[in-house]
Amino acid sequence: MGRDSDFQKPITGSITAVSQTIDLTSPNQSTSIIQLAGTWAGTLVVEGSNDNSTYYIIPALESSASNLPITGMTANGVYVAQTNGYQYIRLRSSLWTSGTGTVTVYGSDAASLISTISVIRGGSDGTIVGNALDRLKVIDGLRNGGVHGSLTLTTGGTTYEAKVGGSRLANRKSLTITALDDMFWGYDNTVTTSSGTPLYKNQQIIFAIDPDSTFQVWLVASANSKVARIAESL
């Protein structure tokens, strides 16, 4: 892919001690493909600068493993660094214990690699709950249980909101109604036995709810003392 001129000549070198550097600067270089080999123990970092004085670490992608961006290379393999925009680029041994690391670098002036990790945040404090690389965690499913109990439709012809206790569960994500007797349901308190949808004995209906809404379901029966089981979940 691309033209032969898109790639620079290979840069080779070796690292044997801490603070050694290999100059990777090459005209129009936007992407550096770094291959590490040999027997060694230490940490190598890619760094960039525009004044050849103050250098900053450039994250690299470990293309042979997790493909996650890292700031330090500690094992043999192939790494990819986005190096466009820097006038000076180098590889430096920030830590070194032993051995000789062999370095081969190719630079490309074609389109640079861009690595992004999308995160999903949840809760009022913005806690990260997942990202695109670790199989996004489901944040719109049920997470924190809920409440359940019986609701008695005491008086025939009177509407009752389907809820447990005195008020709806705040931010509920689902509502389950199980009829222990015949009854009817609707979306507001004007529902009647004539206008409502039948829910017969031992039938069950489940509603998926926007937790930020004020969604309601109302029940009405044709006779006194009819019972439904209600579950509200978060």
N, C-alpha and C positions, 0 to 999 in steps of 0.2 A: 504494500500500500504506500502511495506517495512516491516521490522522485528520489533518486539516489542522492541528489543535492540537499534533500531535507535533513540528512544526517551528517553530523560532524565526524571527524576522525576519532577513533577510540582513545580515551585517556586511561593510562594504566599506572599503577604504582603499588606501594606496599606500606603498611603501617606496622611498626615494631615497638612503639613506646607512646606514652601519654603525650598529648599536646602536639603531636605531629599532624601536618596538614598535607592535603593533595589539592592543588589548584584545579578546579573544574571549569574555570571561566572559558567560554567559547562564544564567538559572535552569534547573535540571534538565537541563542539557546533558550528554548521554552520548557523543555522537558528533559530531565536527566534520568537515564536508566542505569542503575548502579547494581553491579554484581559483585558480591563478596565471596571469597573463597579462602582456603588455607586452614591452619589450625591455630586458633587464637582465642583469647578471652578478654573482652573489653567492651567499650561502647563507642560507636562512631556516630557523628551527627553531621547533617548537611546544614551549611550556613550560607547566608547571603548578605551582601553589603553593597551600598552605592558609593561609599567613600573609601573603601579598602582599609577602614580603621575600626569601625563598630560593626560587628557581625551579629546577625540574628538567626536563630534556628529555623529551618524550613522543614515542616513535617514531611514524611515520606510514607508511601503506601507499600506495605509488604505484600507484593503481588502473588507470592507463592503460598500464602496462608490465609489469614482472616481478611485481608484487604482493608484493614483498619489503618488510619493514619497514626504514625508513631513519631516520636521525637528522637529516639535513640535506637540504633541498630546494634543488636547484640549477638547475631548469629549469621551464618552463611545464608545466602539467598539472593533474590532479585528484588530490588526496591525501586520505586518510581517517585521522583520529586518534581513538583511544579516549580521551576526556577526562572520563569519569565519575569522581566522587570528588574532583575538584579544585574549590576555591572560586574560584580565580583561574586564568585561562587566557590566554595571550598568544602572538602570533606575533612573533618577534624576528629582526632581521638580524644574524647572528653574524659574517658577512663581507660586504663590499660593494665592488665594483669600479667599476660604472657603471650608468647607466640608471634607469628607473622600473619597479618591479614593481607590478602591479595585483592586489589581493587581494579575493576574494569568498568569504565563509564562510557556510555554513548549519549550524545546530546542530539536532540531533534529540534529543528526550527519549525516543525509543523505545529498544528493546534496543540495547546498544552492540556494536560489532564486537570480536571477539576473534581475534587472529591467532596461530597457533601453528606452529612449525616443528619437526616431529619429526625427531630425529636418530638414526642407528644407529651404535653404537660397536662396535669389534672389537679383537681382540688383547688382550694382557695389560695394555697401558697405556691402554686405553679410547679409542684414536684414533677420531675421527669418520670413518666411511667412506661416509656418504651421508645424504640427508635427503629428506623427502617432496616437496620442490619441485624437486629436480634429478634426478628419476627415480631412485628408490632403487637403489643399487648392490647387486648380488647378493652376499650374504655367505655363502650356504650352498652355493655352487658351488666348483669346483676353482680354486685360486688359485696354488699354489706348486710345481707339478710333482710329483715323487715318485721312486720307484725301480722298476726292472723287471729281470727276469732269469729264468733257467731253474731249475726245481725237478725233480730226478730222484727218482722213487719207486724207490729202490734195490732194495728187497725186496718181492716180491709178498705181499699180505696184511697189510702193515704200513702204519699210517696216518702221513701227513705233513701238517703244517700248511701251508696255502697262504700263503706269505710269501716275501720275498726276503731272503736272508741268515739270520743267526742269530736275529733277533727281528722281530716285526711292526713296521711303520713307525708311530711314535707319532702319534696323532690323524689317522690316515688317513681319508679321506672316501669312497674307493672301492677296490674290489678286483676286478681283472679276471683271469680264468683262461682260458687258451687251451690246449686239450688237443692235444698232438702225437701222443698215443696214446690208446687207449680207457682210461677210468678211471671212478671213482665218487666222489661228494662227499657230505659231510654236515656237521652243525654241531658235532660233537664227535669226540673221538678214539676213540669206540667204533664208528664207522661201519665197515661191512664191504662186501665186494662183493655181499653179499646184501641188505643194508639200505640201501645208499647209492643216490643218484640217478645214473643213467648220464650221463657226459659223453664223447661219442664223439670220435674223432679229428677234428681241425679244427673242433670246436665251441667256442664261447666263452660264458662266463657272466660277468655283471657285477653286483656287489653295491654298493648305495649304503649307506654306513655312518655311523652317528652317531660323530663323531670322539671323543666322550668315553667311548665304550663299549670293551669288550674283545672285540668280535665276532671270531669265528674261523670258518674253513672248513677242513675236513680232507679229504685226498685219499687214496684207496687204489686199487691196481690188482691185477689177478689174476696178473700175472707180473712178473718183475724188470725194472728199468731202463726204466720208462716215464717220459715227460717231459712237463711242462707249462710253459707260459710264464706268468709271474706279473707283474702290474703293480699297484703300490700308489700311490695318488695323494692329495695333500693339497688 
